[in-house]
Amino acid sequence: MTEIILARHGETKWNVEEIFRGRTDIELNETGIKQAELLAEYLSRMKIDAVYSSPLKRALKTAKMIASYHKPDIEIAPGLIDFNYGKWQGLAHQEVKDKHKELYAEWLNNPDMVKMPAGESLNDVRERAVAVVASILTKHKGTVVLVSHRVVNKVLICVLLGLDNSHFWNIKQDNCGITTFNYENRRFILTEHNNTSYLKPLHKTPLSDF
């Protein structure tokens, strides 16, 4: 059996300010570092065989904290990099709502039909992220942690549950939340979703799904 833990990186300034991040390489903020430390401590009780990370700093910093307890080399997986929002990248949520009304409405109502101008579609994310998981299944038994981003993890959760990308908005994963699947008998079995129990010491209300 292979256990796959999908972890979202810790909080950044742009999460708090609701700015579309995408490929912009934003660092964790102070809260994000504390979240990553608590997640790493929580996972330290487990035997982790491998840690894979998006190449962006916010994910890589989170991954390094997790790996520090287990000493595996971190595998940088380009397929786990954040969604390319194209022309939305670096814009505030409200600015996108005001300037791109039609596309924003489509994004909310039919996310699976949207191709971002100069960016990606959710199907592009699905193809590259699934390739990472498929590769992991050929290499590892035991527990593997994938540290990635909100959009990538939401798409992967849909894939592993057998859902298409139209269910994107039916799933939420908070900063430093983990979602766990067991892979056995050629089937992915969801064992926990958006676990953030270890973040309680921060006494912080989760941010919106952004």
C-alpha positions as CSV (number, residue, x, y, z in Angstrom):
1,M,0.0,0.0,0.0
2,T,1.1,3.6,-0.7
3,E,-0.2,6.4,1.5
4,I,-0.3,9.8,-0.2
5,I,-0.6,13.0,1.9
6,L,-1.5,16.1,0.0
7,A,-0.3,19.1,2.0
8,R,-0.9,22.7,1.2
9,H,1.8,25.2,1.9
10,G,1.6,27.7,4.8
11,E,0.1,31.1,4.7
12,T,1.5,34.0,2.7
13,K,0.9,37.7,2.7
14,W,-1.0,37.3,-0.6
15,N,-3.3,34.7,0.9
16,V,-4.3,37.2,3.6
17,E,-4.7,40.0,1.1
18,E,-6.5,37.8,-1.5
19,I,-4.1,38.4,-4.3
20,F,-3.9,35.8,-7.1
21,R,-0.5,34.1,-6.5
22,G,0.0,31.5,-9.3
23,R,3.7,31.3,-10.3
24,T,4.7,34.4,-8.4
25,D,7.3,33.2,-5.9
26,I,5.9,34.6,-2.6
27,E,7.5,33.6,0.7
28,L,5.6,32.3,3.7
29,N,4.6,35.0,6.2
30,E,5.2,34.7,10.0
31,T,1.9,32.8,10.5
32,G,2.8,30.5,7.5
33,I,6.1,29.6,9.1
34,K,4.4,28.7,12.4
35,Q,1.8,26.7,10.5
36,A,4.5,24.7,8.7
37,E,6.3,24.1,11.9
38,L,3.2,22.7,13.5
39,L,2.4,20.5,10.5
40,A,6.0,19.2,10.5
41,E,5.8,18.4,14.2
42,Y,2.5,16.6,13.6
43,L,3.9,14.5,10.8
44,S,7.1,13.7,12.8
45,R,5.2,10.9,14.5
46,M,4.8,9.1,11.2
47,K,7.4,7.2,9.1
48,I,7.6,9.2,5.9
49,D,9.4,7.7,3.0
50,A,9.5,10.6,0.5
51,V,8.7,14.3,0.3
52,Y,7.8,15.9,-3.0
53,S,7.4,19.6,-3.4
54,S,6.4,22.3,-5.9
55,P,9.5,24.4,-6.8
56,L,8.0,27.6,-5.4
57,K,9.4,28.9,-2.1
58,R,6.2,28.8,-0.1
59,A,5.8,25.1,-0.8
60,L,9.5,24.3,-0.6
61,K,9.9,25.9,2.8
62,T,7.0,23.9,4.1
63,A,8.4,20.7,2.6
64,K,11.8,21.3,4.1
65,M,10.3,21.6,7.6
66,I,8.5,18.4,7.1
67,A,11.5,16.6,5.8
68,S,13.8,17.8,8.6
69,Y,12.2,15.2,10.9
70,H,12.7,12.4,8.5
71,K,15.8,13.2,6.5
72,P,14.6,12.1,3.1
73,D,15.9,14.2,0.1
74,I,13.1,16.5,-1.1
75,E,12.2,15.8,-4.7
76,I,11.3,19.0,-6.6
77,A,8.3,18.1,-8.8
78,P,7.6,20.8,-11.5
79,G,4.3,19.1,-12.0
80,L,3.2,20.3,-8.6
81,I,3.8,24.0,-9.3
82,D,0.9,26.4,-8.7
83,F,-1.8,27.1,-11.3
84,N,-0.7,29.7,-13.9
85,Y,-3.4,32.4,-13.6
86,G,-1.9,34.2,-16.5
87,K,-3.0,37.9,-16.6
88,W,-4.7,37.5,-13.2
89,Q,-1.4,36.8,-11.5
90,G,-0.5,39.5,-9.0
91,L,-4.0,41.1,-9.1
92,A,-6.2,41.6,-6.1
93,H,-9.4,39.5,-6.0
94,Q,-11.6,42.6,-6.1
95,E,-9.7,44.0,-9.1
96,V,-10.2,40.7,-11.0
97,K,-13.9,40.8,-10.2
98,D,-14.2,44.4,-11.5
99,K,-12.0,44.1,-14.6
100,H,-12.7,40.6,-15.8
101,K,-16.4,40.2,-14.9
102,E,-17.4,37.6,-17.6
103,L,-14.4,35.4,-17.1
104,Y,-14.6,35.6,-13.3
105,A,-18.3,34.6,-13.4
106,E,-17.3,31.6,-15.7
107,W,-14.5,30.7,-13.2
108,L,-17.0,30.6,-10.4
109,N,-19.7,28.7,-12.3
110,N,-17.8,26.5,-14.8
111,P,-14.2,26.4,-13.6
112,D,-13.5,23.3,-15.8
113,M,-14.3,25.4,-18.9
114,V,-11.9,28.3,-18.2
115,K,-8.5,28.7,-19.9
116,M,-6.8,31.7,-18.2
117,P,-5.5,34.3,-20.7
118,A,-1.8,33.7,-21.0
119,G,-2.2,30.9,-18.4
120,E,-3.5,27.4,-17.8
121,S,-6.8,25.5,-17.6
122,L,-7.6,23.1,-14.7
123,N,-7.1,20.3,-17.2
124,D,-3.5,21.4,-17.7
125,V,-3.1,21.1,-14.0
126,R,-4.7,17.7,-13.9
127,E,-2.5,16.3,-16.6
128,R,0.8,17.4,-14.9
129,A,-0.2,16.6,-11.3
130,V,-1.6,13.1,-12.2
131,A,1.8,12.4,-13.9
132,V,3.5,13.1,-10.6
133,V,1.3,10.8,-8.7
134,A,1.6,8.0,-11.3
135,S,5.4,8.3,-11.1
136,I,5.3,8.1,-7.2
137,L,3.2,5.0,-7.3
138,T,5.9,3.2,-9.4
139,K,8.7,4.3,-7.0
140,H,7.3,4.1,-3.5
141,K,5.5,2.0,-1.0
142,G,4.8,3.6,2.4
143,T,4.0,7.2,3.0
144,V,4.7,10.0,0.6
145,V,4.0,13.7,1.2
146,L,3.3,16.0,-1.7
147,V,3.5,19.7,-0.8
148,S,1.7,21.9,-3.3
149,H,-0.9,24.6,-3.7
150,R,-4.6,25.2,-3.3
151,V,-5.6,24.8,-7.0
152,V,-3.3,21.8,-7.6
153,N,-4.5,20.0,-4.5
154,K,-8.1,20.6,-5.2
155,V,-7.7,19.2,-8.7
156,L,-5.8,16.2,-7.4
157,I,-8.4,15.5,-4.8
158,C,-11.1,15.5,-7.6
159,V,-9.0,13.1,-9.6
160,L,-8.3,10.7,-6.8
161,L,-12.0,10.7,-5.9
162,G,-13.0,10.0,-9.5
163,L,-14.6,13.4,-10.0
164,D,-14.1,15.8,-13.0
165,N,-12.9,19.3,-12.7
166,S,-16.4,20.8,-12.5
167,H,-16.3,19.8,-8.8
168,F,-13.4,22.1,-8.1
169,W,-15.5,24.4,-5.9
170,N,-16.9,21.5,-3.9
171,I,-13.5,21.1,-2.2
172,K,-11.7,23.4,0.3
173,Q,-8.2,22.9,1.7
174,D,-6.8,25.4,4.1
175,N,-3.2,26.6,4.4
176,C,-1.1,23.7,5.8
177,G,-4.2,21.4,5.8
178,I,-3.5,17.8,4.8
179,T,-5.7,15.4,2.8
180,T,-4.7,11.7,2.9
181,F,-5.4,8.8,0.5
182,N,-4.4,5.2,0.7
183,Y,-3.7,3.5,-2.7
184,E,-4.5,-0.2,-2.6
185,N,-6.2,-2.7,-4.9
186,R,-5.7,-0.1,-7.7
187,R,-8.1,2.3,-5.9
188,F,-7.6,5.6,-4.0
189,I,-9.3,5.6,-0.7
190,L,-9.9,9.0,1.1
191,T,-9.0,8.6,4.8
192,E,-9.0,12.2,5.9
193,H,-9.6,15.6,4.4
194,N,-8.4,19.1,5.3
195,N,-7.0,18.0,8.7
196,T,-5.8,21.1,10.5
197,S,-6.2,19.9,14.0
198,Y,-2.5,20.5,14.8
199,L,-2.9,24.3,14.0
200,K,-5.2,24.9,17.0
201,P,-2.4,26.5,19.1
202,L,-2.4,29.4,16.6
203,H,-6.1,30.3,17.5
204,K,-6.6,31.4,13.9
205,T,-9.8,31.4,11.9
206,P,-9.1,29.7,8.5
207,L,-9.1,32.1,5.5
208,S,-11.6,31.9,2.7
209,D,-11.1,29.4,-0.2
210,F,-8.7,31.6,-2.0
